[in-house]
Each structure stands twice: as structure tokens, then as C-alpha cells.
Amino acid sequence: MVYKIIDASFYTNDKCKVYIINDPIEFLNIDITVLKRAMKMI
């Protein structure tokens, strides 16, 4: 899966909003460590 960060502002202590490019505008809550890995892939 390819993650595109659209809102990196925290809404909990360890979750961020991300957008999965492969799916039609679907939002997930994703662990911050996974988010950091996704940001490195962009």
C-alpha cells in the first residue's frame, strides 16, 4: 500500500490521518511508526 499524508496534525497522541492512494478517499487511523515509514517512502 502507498500512503499519502494529507493531514499530519495529531488528533490523538499517536495517530495521524492518512489517505490510501489505492482506495477512493478512505481514511485510516494509523500508528505513528507506520506513518513515519510511509513518509520516508514518499
Secondary structure, 3 states (H helix, E strand, C coil): CCEEEEECCCCCCCEEEEEECCCCCCEEEEEHHHHHHHHHHC
